[in-house]
Amino acid sequence: MAVILYSPASPYSAKVRMAAAWCGIDAQARIVDTNARPAELIRANPLGKIPVFVTDEGEGIFDSRVITQHLNRLSGGALFPRRADRRLQAERLEALADGICDCLLACVYEQRKRPAEKIHQPWLDAQWEKAARGLDLAESAPPKLGRKADGGQIALRAALGYLALRFEGRWERGRPKLRRWAKRFDERFPALAALLPHA
């Protein structure tokens, strides 16, 4: 059986687990501590990063966008639309959501890993500004929810889940459309909502 190596708080892990669930891919989810550099993780991804999708044959597939494309192929196209324009829209949304998460994680790591006197506030502010611009773009035109979710929508919901976990109260003001969109997503796809980032 395939395995997904993941961290519960990681938005990229949430995205991959949600995508696998949507595609009907049977994979065992296994929590790993990247700080401990477990052999299983290093064998699957020498970079030591999560998530990793480990195939039945033991091949490690990473990073999260490569995994979602792999899941899409395995499922016969369940994750991304076939029409070129719609597929591009979903892929762009996934890239935007992942980029927002890149900035958010940079903020988290800066504050966790550096001594307080070495935290560089202007750099933190710049990362948050990038994330805010991405959120504002999504707020201006939230993706339409139909009967089917796609890879971009799943990535955006995972990113908003991470914001709720690590930045609650900081991102919501001025973004009522995104808040409503997240609520509707959870109501429409409760099995996916159960896989959002959590502590």
C-alpha positions as CSV (number, residue, x, y, z in Angstrom):
1,M,0.0,0.0,0.0
2,A,1.1,3.5,-0.7
3,V,2.1,5.8,2.2
4,I,1.9,9.5,2.7
5,L,4.5,10.8,5.1
6,Y,3.2,14.0,6.7
7,S,2.9,16.4,9.6
8,P,-0.6,17.2,10.9
9,A,0.1,21.0,11.0
10,S,1.6,21.2,7.5
11,P,-0.7,22.9,4.9
12,Y,1.2,21.0,2.1
13,S,0.5,17.7,3.9
14,A,-3.1,18.6,4.3
15,K,-3.4,19.5,0.6
16,V,-1.9,16.1,-0.4
17,R,-4.0,14.1,2.0
18,M,-7.2,15.9,0.9
19,A,-6.2,15.4,-2.8
20,A,-5.6,11.7,-2.2
21,A,-9.0,11.3,-0.5
22,W,-10.8,13.2,-3.3
23,C,-9.1,11.0,-5.9
24,G,-10.0,7.8,-4.0
25,I,-6.3,6.8,-3.7
26,D,-5.8,4.4,-0.8
27,A,-2.7,5.4,1.0
28,Q,-1.7,5.0,4.6
29,A,-1.0,8.3,6.3
30,R,2.0,8.2,8.6
31,I,3.1,11.1,10.8
32,V,6.8,11.9,10.8
33,D,8.9,14.3,12.8
34,T,11.2,16.0,10.2
35,N,13.4,17.4,13.0
36,A,14.3,13.8,14.0
37,R,15.3,13.0,10.4
38,P,13.8,9.5,10.4
39,A,15.4,7.0,8.1
40,E,12.1,6.3,6.4
41,L,11.7,10.0,5.4
42,I,15.3,10.4,4.3
43,R,15.1,7.3,2.1
44,A,11.9,8.6,0.5
45,N,13.1,12.2,0.2
46,P,16.8,13.0,0.7
47,L,15.8,16.6,1.4
48,G,14.0,15.4,4.5
49,K,10.9,17.4,3.7
50,I,7.2,16.5,3.9
51,P,4.9,15.5,2.5
52,V,6.2,12.5,0.6
53,F,4.0,10.0,-1.3
54,V,5.7,6.6,-1.2
55,T,4.4,4.3,-4.0
56,D,3.7,0.6,-3.6
57,E,7.1,0.0,-5.1
58,G,8.8,2.2,-2.5
59,E,9.5,5.2,-4.7
60,G,9.3,8.6,-3.0
61,I,7.4,11.3,-4.8
62,F,7.8,15.0,-3.7
63,D,7.1,18.0,-3.5
64,S,3.4,18.5,-3.0
65,R,2.6,19.9,-6.5
66,V,4.4,16.9,-8.0
67,I,2.3,14.7,-5.8
68,T,-1.0,16.3,-6.8
69,Q,-0.1,15.8,-10.5
70,H,0.8,12.2,-9.7
71,L,-2.5,11.7,-7.9
72,N,-4.4,13.3,-10.9
73,R,-2.8,10.8,-13.3
74,L,-3.5,7.8,-11.0
75,S,-7.1,8.8,-10.7
76,G,-7.6,9.4,-14.4
77,G,-8.0,13.1,-14.1
78,A,-10.1,13.5,-10.9
79,L,-8.1,16.4,-9.5
80,F,-7.6,18.8,-12.4
81,P,-10.1,19.7,-15.2
82,R,-9.4,18.3,-18.7
83,R,-10.2,21.6,-20.5
84,A,-6.9,23.5,-20.8
85,D,-8.2,26.9,-19.6
86,R,-9.9,25.4,-16.5
87,R,-6.9,23.3,-15.8
88,L,-4.6,26.3,-16.0
89,Q,-6.9,28.2,-13.6
90,A,-6.8,25.3,-11.1
91,E,-3.0,25.0,-11.4
92,R,-2.6,28.8,-10.9
93,L,-4.8,28.7,-7.8
94,E,-2.7,25.9,-6.4
95,A,0.5,27.8,-7.1
96,L,-1.0,30.9,-5.4
97,A,-2.1,28.9,-2.3
98,D,1.3,27.2,-2.0
99,G,3.1,30.6,-2.4
100,I,1.0,32.0,0.4
101,C,1.9,29.0,2.6
102,D,5.6,29.5,1.7
103,C,5.4,33.1,3.1
104,L,3.5,32.0,6.2
105,L,5.9,29.2,7.0
106,A,8.8,31.6,6.6
107,C,7.2,33.8,9.2
108,V,6.7,30.8,11.6
109,Y,10.2,29.5,11.2
110,E,11.8,32.9,11.6
111,Q,10.0,33.3,15.0
112,R,10.6,29.8,16.1
113,K,14.2,29.2,15.1
114,R,15.9,32.5,15.8
115,P,16.6,34.0,19.2
116,A,14.3,36.9,19.8
117,E,17.1,39.5,19.4
118,K,17.9,38.2,15.9
119,I,14.4,38.1,14.5
120,H,14.3,40.5,11.6
121,Q,11.0,42.3,11.7
122,P,11.2,44.0,8.3
123,W,11.7,40.6,6.6
124,L,8.7,39.2,8.6
125,D,6.7,42.1,7.4
126,A,7.7,41.6,3.8
127,Q,6.7,37.9,4.0
128,W,3.3,38.8,5.5
129,E,2.8,41.4,2.9
130,K,3.3,38.9,0.1
131,A,0.8,36.5,1.8
132,A,-1.7,39.3,2.2
133,R,-1.5,40.2,-1.5
134,G,-2.1,36.6,-2.4
135,L,-5.1,36.5,-0.1
136,D,-6.5,39.7,-1.5
137,L,-6.3,38.3,-5.0
138,A,-8.2,35.2,-3.9
139,E,-10.7,37.4,-2.0
140,S,-11.3,39.4,-5.2
141,A,-12.6,36.3,-7.0
142,P,-13.0,33.2,-4.9
143,P,-13.2,30.0,-7.0
144,K,-16.7,28.8,-7.7
145,L,-17.6,25.7,-5.9
146,G,-19.5,23.0,-7.8
147,R,-20.1,19.4,-7.1
148,K,-16.5,18.6,-7.7
149,A,-13.4,20.0,-6.0
150,D,-10.2,20.5,-7.9
151,G,-6.5,20.7,-7.0
152,G,-6.5,24.5,-6.8
153,Q,-9.5,24.7,-4.5
154,I,-8.1,22.0,-2.2
155,A,-4.8,23.9,-2.0
156,L,-6.6,27.1,-1.1
157,R,-8.6,25.4,1.6
158,A,-5.5,23.9,3.1
159,A,-3.8,27.3,3.1
160,L,-6.8,28.9,4.8
161,G,-6.8,26.1,7.3
162,Y,-3.2,26.8,8.1
163,L,-4.0,30.5,8.5
164,A,-6.7,29.5,11.0
165,L,-4.3,27.4,12.9
166,R,-1.3,29.7,13.1
167,F,-2.6,33.2,12.3
168,E,-6.1,33.2,13.7
169,G,-7.5,36.7,13.9
170,R,-4.8,38.2,11.7
171,W,-6.0,37.4,8.2
172,E,-9.8,37.4,8.4
173,R,-10.5,41.2,8.5
174,G,-11.5,42.5,5.1
175,R,-11.8,39.1,3.6
176,P,-15.5,38.0,4.1
177,K,-15.7,36.2,0.8
178,L,-12.8,33.9,1.6
179,R,-14.3,33.2,5.0
180,R,-17.7,32.3,3.5
181,W,-16.0,30.3,0.8
182,A,-14.1,28.2,3.3
183,K,-17.3,27.5,5.2
184,R,-19.1,26.5,2.1
185,F,-16.2,24.2,1.1
186,D,-16.4,22.5,4.5
187,E,-20.1,22.0,4.2
188,R,-19.9,20.6,0.7
189,F,-16.8,18.4,1.3
190,P,-16.8,17.4,5.0
191,A,-14.5,14.4,4.4
192,L,-11.9,16.8,3.0
193,A,-12.4,19.4,5.8
194,A,-11.6,16.7,8.3
195,L,-8.0,16.6,7.0
196,L,-7.2,20.3,7.4
197,P,-4.1,21.4,9.3
198,H,-4.3,20.9,13.0
199,A,-2.0,21.0,16.0
